[in-house]
Amino acid sequence: MPKKKSKDLRWLRLDNAAKIYPAARRKNWSNVFRQSVTLCDEVDVAVLQSALEVTVRRFPSIAARLRRGAFWYYLQQVDCAPQVREEKSYPLVFMSREEMRRCAFRVIAYHDRIAVEFFHSLTDGTGALIFLKTLTAEYLEQKYGIRVPCEYGVLDRREEPLPEELEDSFLKYAGKVAASRKDTTAWHMSGERLPDGALALTCFSTSAKDALDLAHRYKVSLTVFLSAVLMKALLELQTQKVPSVKKRKPIKLLIPVNLRALFPSKTLRNFAMFTIPKLDPRLGEYTFEEICKIIQHKMGAEVTPKHMSQIIAANVGDEKNPLLRIVPLPIKNAVMKAVFDTVGERKSCLSFSNLGAAELPNAMKEYVRRIDFILGVQAAAPYNCGAISYGDTLYINFIRNIEEPELERHFFAVLQDMGLTVTVQSNN
């Protein structure tokens, strides 16, 4: 693809959620996540490179570099597609500031797998999945000469991006009343760090139908059910590590909410907020049914347009503060990093993000046998967890930067107690 002149390249202000990520990053942590498809055949890297060169034109807000202005960071469309990389080590290798200046996403080929890793300022899980599906569709069309219809999130690479795909929907849907940010600090796991910044990945796979049937037995959604399994595992792990009940801290799970399900937005940029259910172990033991009800009531009360518009309003209000707007970027960064460290990730044990069932056009299904979603670890905590279903398989990916897979063991034990047959894979 020929390079565009710099003056012809689109540039975009970071969306409201994206502004915190460049400020919060540090030497050994960058907020990067991965999505991947596993094909039935070995990836042809030359064809993938050609497909990427076509696809990036359709996604100027994702195929972008992070640039630094006087008052805010911003995104600039890349002038050509980055080179497809080979997988040489663990997933989600640290993305340096220099790399982000060149291109803030990576495309990685490994045997039969195509993976894309995104700096979180570019997009959220929903936007990333649309990019991955569209790239895969273009690859399959070029490789096998098939025709993939533009449906189930596959976009037409020949079309210009729609204006609503590039909008900051936080600004559009902010309410008039801001919500309070007061909250309590959660219990955090600890352990010996893996050497050289390595990350350990453990994938649990099971029948999506069996998991959904279990969720329905407890009269909850699959997201609530899996969140309850994870919170029960966290309770059991803290009980093991902190014998004194009085010294135990709240178990809190950060669950992202795709706001496109609540507001009529088509943005491909970040448009997600979160809800944080809490269990206080000092109050006594919790049955699994109790945990399900607590999460379900919390999500039922908060995952509404009215409540989420309040949360959005609080964040947008900070951005629109006249004094903050004129403060130079280095000072803004210091303030935002302090806020992130103090009231950001400290408020939960880890994140659990379920992207739900990934649907593909029928023309793609015979070529794609698996789809995965992997979050990066938190800055201040050693774990995160992402889930996605494809076909009848549910994939749950744990990522950690410490040696012992203690949380995974407890999670597996809870699933076994439920009678769910689970396969475990690890990169260790």
MIVEXDO-641609 format. One record per residue (C-alpha): residue in three letters; y, x, z. Coordinates in Angstrom, 3 decimals. Each point is the difference from the previous one (the first is absolute). Last residue first. Layout:
<recs>
ALA/Y/X/Z
...
</recs>
This chain:
<recs>
ASN/-22.764/4.400/31.069
ASN/1.039/-2.119/-3.001
SER/-1.632/-3.049/1.545
GLN/-2.133/-2.957/-1.087
VAL/-1.318/-2.860/2.167
THR/-2.008/-3.001/-1.217
VAL/0.222/-3.173/2.105
THR/-2.346/-2.919/0.648
LEU/1.845/-2.538/2.167
GLY/-1.910/-1.365/3.003
MET/3.117/-0.452/2.141
ASP/-1.297/2.677/2.370
GLN/-0.188/2.308/-3.012
LEU/3.660/-0.693/-0.831
VAL/0.985/0.814/3.592
ALA/-2.041/3.217/-0.070
PHE/1.597/1.101/-3.283
PHE/3.493/-0.468/1.453
HIS/-1.004/1.960/3.106
ARG/-1.324/2.882/-2.081
GLU/3.039/-0.083/-2.329
LEU/2.329/0.239/2.997
GLU/-1.770/3.096/1.282
PRO/-0.077/1.929/-3.289
GLU/0.645/3.334/1.773
GLU/1.988/2.749/-1.697
ILE/3.553/-1.352/-0.330
ASN/2.068/-0.718/-3.123
ARG/-1.336/-3.510/-0.682
ILE/-0.559/-2.406/-2.900
PHE/-2.125/-3.146/0.261
ASN/-0.862/-1.855/-3.208
ILE/-1.463/-3.515/0.021
TYR/-1.607/-1.010/-3.327
LEU/-1.240/-3.586/-0.398
THR/-2.541/-0.452/-2.772
ASP/-0.752/-3.270/-1.777
GLY/2.177/0.736/-3.007
TYR/2.854/2.136/1.274
SER/1.316/-0.281/3.535
ILE/2.757/2.096/1.591
ALA/0.573/1.577/3.399
GLY/2.324/2.608/1.506
CYS/-0.124/1.793/3.360
ASN/2.231/2.507/1.767
TYR/-0.635/2.709/2.572
PRO/1.404/3.100/1.747
ALA/3.205/-1.417/1.498
ALA/3.577/1.319/-0.094
ALA/0.558/0.301/-3.752
GLN/-2.570/-2.636/-0.902
VAL/-2.998/0.934/-2.110
GLY/0.135/-0.735/-3.741
LEU/-1.311/-3.342/-1.225
ILE/-3.035/-0.171/-2.266
PHE/-0.763/-2.859/-2.413
ASP/-3.169/0.037/-2.090
ILE/-1.285/-1.775/-3.143
ARG/-3.607/0.178/-1.255
ARG/-2.208/-0.624/-3.043
VAL/2.533/-0.093/-2.823
TYR/-1.270/0.086/-3.616
GLU/-1.848/-3.344/-0.126
LYS/2.907/-1.692/1.772
MET/2.763/1.041/-2.379
ALA/-0.404/-2.687/-2.714
ASN/-0.378/-2.667/2.703
PRO/3.582/0.617/1.153
LEU/0.082/1.510/3.505
GLU/0.277/-1.535/3.482
ALA/0.451/2.021/3.177
ALA/-0.943/-2.092/3.050
GLY/2.197/0.635/3.042
LEU/2.535/2.803/0.383
ASN/-0.944/0.409/3.669
SER/2.329/2.334/1.901
PHE/-0.858/1.094/3.540
SER/2.620/2.229/1.578
LEU/-0.556/2.093/3.120
CYS/0.357/-0.095/3.785
SER/3.291/-1.877/-0.290
LYS/3.573/0.144/1.344
ARG/0.209/3.779/-0.106
GLU/0.054/-0.256/-3.811
GLY/3.622/-1.069/-0.184
VAL/2.014/-0.309/3.218
THR/0.630/3.578/1.107
ASP/-1.186/2.173/-2.890
PHE/1.442/-2.352/-2.632
VAL/3.302/-0.312/1.887
ALA/0.275/3.787/0.328
LYS/-0.837/0.427/-3.693
MET/2.617/-2.582/-0.931
VAL/2.693/1.782/2.045
ALA/-0.790/3.471/-1.351
ASN/-0.203/-1.278/-3.565
LYS/3.309/-1.846/0.268
ILE/1.637/3.222/1.249
PRO/-1.365/1.965/-2.974
LEU/0.998/-2.857/-2.402
PRO/3.707/-0.073/0.817
VAL/1.223/-3.084/1.950
ILE/1.959/-2.356/-2.269
ARG/-2.635/-2.751/-0.117
LEU/-0.746/0.242/3.722
LEU/3.561/-0.931/0.899
PRO/0.038/-3.054/-2.277
ASN/-3.347/-1.319/1.369
LYS/-1.739/-1.443/-3.071
GLU/-3.186/2.051/0.481
ASP/-0.243/-0.976/3.664
GLY/0.378/-3.673/-0.878
VAL/-2.736/0.335/-2.611
ASN/-2.474/0.962/2.712
ALA/0.913/-2.856/2.363
ALA/0.207/-2.470/-2.891
ILE/-3.507/0.922/-1.185
ILE/-1.400/-0.822/3.437
GLN/1.858/-3.316/-0.010
SER/-1.201/-0.809/-3.533
MET/-3.530/0.699/1.269
HIS/0.322/-2.709/2.646
LYS/1.291/-2.654/-2.374
PRO/-2.362/0.822/-2.886
THR/-3.062/-0.176/2.277
VAL/-2.465/2.668/1.100
GLU/1.317/0.050/3.569
ALA/-1.456/-3.003/1.812
GLY/-3.267/-0.189/-1.924
MET/-0.385/3.783/0.150
LYS/0.291/0.035/3.786
HIS/-2.208/-3.074/0.347
GLN/-2.710/1.545/-2.208
ILE/0.133/3.345/1.787
ILE/-0.315/-1.583/3.457
LYS/-2.702/-2.417/-1.205
CYS/-2.132/2.774/-1.494
ILE/0.303/2.082/3.194
GLU/-1.046/-2.977/2.110
GLU/-3.056/-0.631/-2.193
PHE/-1.002/3.659/0.328
THR/0.066/-0.382/3.772
TYR/2.721/1.852/1.869
GLU/-0.418/1.863/3.301
GLY/2.685/0.042/2.666
LEU/3.786/-0.233/0.199
ARG/0.463/3.778/0.119
PRO/-1.419/0.199/-3.524
ASP/3.212/-1.517/-1.459
LEU/-0.765/-1.093/-3.584
LYS/2.762/-0.102/-2.624
PRO/0.475/-1.386/-3.506
ILE/2.553/1.898/-2.117
THR/1.321/-1.770/-3.118
PHE/1.292/1.835/-3.028
MET/2.464/0.065/-2.872
ALA/-0.703/0.427/-3.708
PHE/2.133/0.133/-3.114
ASN/0.060/3.581/-1.245
ARG/0.614/0.198/-3.751
LEU/-1.870/-1.819/-2.740
THR/2.185/-3.065/0.510
LYS/-1.266/-3.388/-1.161
SER/1.451/-1.955/2.931
PRO/-0.396/-3.718/0.697
PHE/-0.122/0.420/3.822
LEU/-2.900/-0.494/2.428
ALA/-2.970/1.486/-1.894
ARG/2.321/2.618/-1.501
LEU/0.677/1.050/3.609
ASN/-3.258/1.951/0.176
VAL/-0.500/0.331/3.766
PRO/-0.934/3.350/1.544
ILE/-2.148/-0.124/3.181
LEU/1.026/2.423/2.745
LEU/-2.648/-0.131/2.725
LYS/0.787/0.141/3.702
ILE/-2.253/0.880/2.926
PRO/2.244/0.044/3.068
LYS/-0.300/2.954/2.408
ARG/-2.667/0.873/2.561
LYS/1.035/1.761/3.186
LYS/-0.635/-2.973/2.310
VAL/-3.514/-0.443/-1.395
SER/-0.952/3.558/1.013
PRO/-2.888/1.262/-2.146
VAL/2.238/1.097/-2.908
LYS/-2.171/1.563/-2.751
GLN/-2.896/-2.483/-0.004
THR/2.192/-3.042/0.659
GLN/2.367/1.267/-2.712
LEU/-2.877/0.137/-2.503
GLU/-1.219/-3.479/0.943
LEU/3.449/-1.516/-0.430
LEU/0.470/1.826/-3.321
ALA/-3.341/-1.327/-1.287
LYS/1.016/-3.526/1.052
MET/3.314/0.478/-1.828
LEU/-1.823/1.116/-3.177
VAL/-2.433/-2.913/0.065
ALA/2.928/-2.386/0.627
SER/1.926/1.466/-2.947
LEU/-3.112/-0.465/-2.158
PHE/-0.200/-3.681/0.996
VAL/3.733/-0.638/-0.407
THR/-0.025/1.561/-3.486
LEU/-3.159/-1.942/-0.954
SER/1.689/-3.262/0.966
VAL/-0.915/-1.897/3.179
LYS/-2.351/-2.828/1.054
TYR/-2.292/2.283/2.052
ARG/-2.918/-0.919/-2.261
HIS/2.447/0.267/-2.893
ALA/0.484/3.689/0.793
LEU/-3.774/0.509/0.048
ASP/-0.316/-1.685/-3.401
LEU/2.813/2.225/-1.310
ALA/-1.833/3.129/1.146
ASP/-3.241/-1.209/-1.620
LYS/1.834/-0.846/-3.225
ALA/1.822/3.354/-0.113
SER/-3.336/1.771/0.350
THR/0.514/3.340/1.703
SER/1.650/3.375/-0.494
PHE/1.334/2.245/2.756
CYS/1.895/3.037/-1.264
THR/0.807/3.028/2.163
LEU/2.707/2.445/-1.061
ALA/0.870/3.151/1.946
LEU/3.396/1.570/-0.679
ALA/0.749/3.729/-0.093
GLY/3.344/1.392/1.207
ASP/-1.337/3.562/0.040
PRO/-2.478/-0.603/2.816
LEU/-0.920/-3.477/1.346
ARG/1.981/-0.854/3.105
GLU/-1.754/-0.243/3.341
GLY/0.275/-3.498/1.405
SER/2.333/-2.839/0.883
MET/0.078/-3.772/-0.225
HIS/3.208/-1.853/0.729
TRP/0.477/-2.956/2.346
ALA/2.899/-2.220/-0.988
THR/3.693/0.053/0.939
THR/1.652/-3.343/0.763
ASP/2.418/-1.994/-2.151
LYS/3.646/-0.913/-0.428
ARG/0.989/-0.207/-3.681
SER/1.806/-3.346/0.214
ALA/0.197/-2.151/-3.126
ALA/3.138/-0.338/-2.147
VAL/1.457/-3.386/-0.924
LYS/1.403/-0.621/-3.496
GLY/-3.279/0.661/-1.782
ALA/-0.723/2.834/-2.447
TYR/-1.682/-1.216/-3.203
LYS/2.026/1.702/-2.724
LEU/0.715/3.236/1.850
PHE/-3.686/0.429/0.836
SER/-0.891/-0.836/-3.600
ASP/1.409/3.304/-1.231
GLU/-0.281/-0.740/-3.708
LEU/-1.944/2.038/-2.575
GLU/-2.678/-2.546/-0.903
GLU/2.690/-2.706/-0.102
PRO/1.734/1.825/-2.862
LEU/-3.173/-0.154/-2.150
PRO/-1.417/3.303/-1.213
GLU/0.097/0.386/-3.808
GLU/-3.171/-1.114/-1.712
ARG/-2.444/2.198/-1.924
ARG/-1.956/0.939/3.148
ASP/-0.914/-3.650/0.562
LEU/-0.813/-0.376/3.693
VAL/-3.415/-0.301/1.664
GLY/0.531/-1.889/3.270
TYR/-2.783/-2.555/-0.404
GLU/0.978/-0.575/-3.642
CYS/1.191/1.938/-3.039
PRO/-3.100/-0.224/-2.171
VAL/-2.086/3.173/-0.501
ARG/-1.023/0.757/-3.584
ILE/-2.811/2.540/-0.438
GLY/0.167/3.244/-1.989
TYR/-2.153/1.882/2.509
LYS/2.209/2.893/1.112
GLN/3.439/-1.276/-1.033
GLU/-0.541/-3.545/1.277
LEU/-1.744/1.270/3.128
TYR/2.886/2.361/0.813
GLU/2.618/-2.705/-0.579
ALA/-1.886/-2.363/2.321
THR/-0.327/2.736/2.630
LEU/3.745/0.686/-0.079
THR/0.729/-3.733/0.327
LYS/-2.424/-0.421/2.898
LEU/1.433/3.049/1.781
PHE/3.614/-1.151/-0.438
ILE/-0.826/-3.532/1.205
LEU/-1.834/1.498/2.991
ALA/3.029/2.135/0.857
GLY/2.315/-3.007/-0.041
THR/-2.264/-1.842/2.439
GLY/-0.533/2.981/2.299
ASP/3.714/0.749/0.338
THR/2.380/1.798/-2.342
LEU/1.977/3.150/-0.739
SER/1.210/0.884/3.512
HIS/-3.655/0.108/1.089
PHE/-0.751/3.233/-1.853
PHE/-2.835/-1.054/-2.280
GLU/-3.446/1.474/-0.672
VAL/-1.893/-1.186/-3.083
ALA/-3.754/0.453/-0.322
ILE/-2.246/-0.230/-3.064
ARG/-3.673/0.520/0.871
ASP/-3.041/0.755/-2.211
HIS/0.000/3.800/0.498
TYR/3.278/0.591/1.882
ALA/3.305/-0.804/-1.681
ILE/3.296/-0.007/1.918
VAL/3.283/-1.706/-0.879
ARG/2.869/0.949/2.284
PHE/3.173/-1.773/1.157
ALA/3.474/1.086/1.094
CYS/0.818/2.073/-3.108
ARG/2.120/3.150/-0.308
ARG/2.172/-0.483/3.086
MET/-3.052/-1.313/1.837
GLU/-1.802/3.291/-0.699
GLU/2.885/2.002/1.455
ARG/0.057/-2.200/3.123
SER/-3.670/0.760/0.508
MET/-2.836/-2.501/-0.307
PHE/-2.693/0.825/2.562
VAL/-3.498/-0.477/-1.428
LEU/-0.976/-3.650/-0.055
PRO/-3.713/0.481/-0.690
TYR/-1.984/3.115/1.018
SER/-0.414/2.984/-2.332
LYS/0.062/0.841/-3.706
GLU/0.335/-3.334/-1.759
GLU/1.162/0.845/-3.522
ARG/3.511/-0.869/-1.057
VAL/1.444/-2.134/-2.800
GLN/3.259/1.559/-1.165
PRO/3.142/-1.958/0.810
ALA/1.259/-2.549/-2.557
CYS/3.334/0.669/-1.643
ASP/3.719/-0.506/0.726
VAL/-0.660/-1.192/3.544
GLN/2.066/-3.018/1.121
GLN/2.472/0.876/2.727
LEU/-0.305/-1.293/3.550
TYR/2.720/0.196/2.655
TYR/0.713/1.739/3.297
TRP/3.149/-1.134/1.777
PHE/3.494/1.240/0.949
ALA/0.671/3.161/-2.026
GLY/-2.978/-0.521/-2.312
ARG/-3.545/1.388/0.126
ARG/-2.531/-0.767/-2.714
LEU/-3.565/-1.257/0.292
ARG/-1.805/0.032/-3.356
ALA/-1.245/-3.023/-1.864
ALA/-2.970/-1.605/-1.719
ILE/0.100/-2.797/2.587
SER/3.464/-1.516/-0.691
PRO/-0.176/0.776/-3.740
PHE/-3.386/-1.752/-0.341
ARG/-0.603/-1.065/-3.641
ARG/0.793/3.426/-1.460
VAL/-2.488/1.570/2.434
THR/-2.896/-1.820/-1.686
VAL/0.162/1.675/-3.428
GLU/0.007/3.576/1.319
LEU/-2.661/-0.992/2.531
ALA/-2.311/-1.231/-2.753
SER/0.352/3.327/-1.857
GLN/-0.768/1.925/3.183
LEU/-3.000/-2.255/0.660
VAL/-1.242/0.651/-3.558
ALA/0.202/3.759/0.555
VAL/-1.639/-0.321/3.429
ASP/-3.046/-1.897/-1.284
VAL/-1.298/-1.473/3.255
GLU/-3.788/0.054/0.366
ASP/-1.596/-3.409/-0.485
CYS/-0.510/-3.156/2.107
LEU/3.520/0.205/1.390
THR/1.271/0.456/3.544
VAL/3.513/-1.356/0.479
SER/2.482/1.487/2.443
GLN/2.900/-0.763/2.303
ARG/1.599/2.602/2.238
PHE/2.736/0.124/2.632
VAL/2.803/2.461/0.751
ASN/2.397/0.039/2.963
SER/0.537/3.736/0.274
TRP/-1.186/2.021/2.966
ASN/-0.401/3.708/0.808
LYS/3.576/1.228/-0.367
ARG/1.663/-3.326/0.771
ARG/0.709/-3.380/-1.625
ALA/2.044/-2.589/1.906
ALA/3.219/0.378/-2.019
PRO/-1.733/-0.301/-3.389
TYR/-1.942/-3.036/1.304
ILE/2.799/-2.006/1.657
LYS/1.759/-1.042/-3.213
ALA/-3.091/-1.548/-1.578
ALA/0.087/-3.228/2.025
ASN/3.471/-0.958/-1.233
ASP/-0.644/0.898/-3.628
LEU/1.037/3.446/-1.161
ARG/2.926/-0.121/-2.418
LEU/-1.180/0.152/-3.586
TRP/0.421/2.382/-2.919
ARG/-0.978/-0.650/-3.583
LEU/-0.171/2.926/-2.394
ASP/2.272/-0.026/-3.044
LYS/2.517/2.474/1.493
SER/-2.819/2.480/0.682
LYS/-1.093/0.003/-3.650
LYS/-3.463/-1.390/-0.485
LYS/-2.950/2.293/-0.558
PRO/-2.354/-0.754/-2.858
MET/-3.384/-1.526/0.937
</recs>
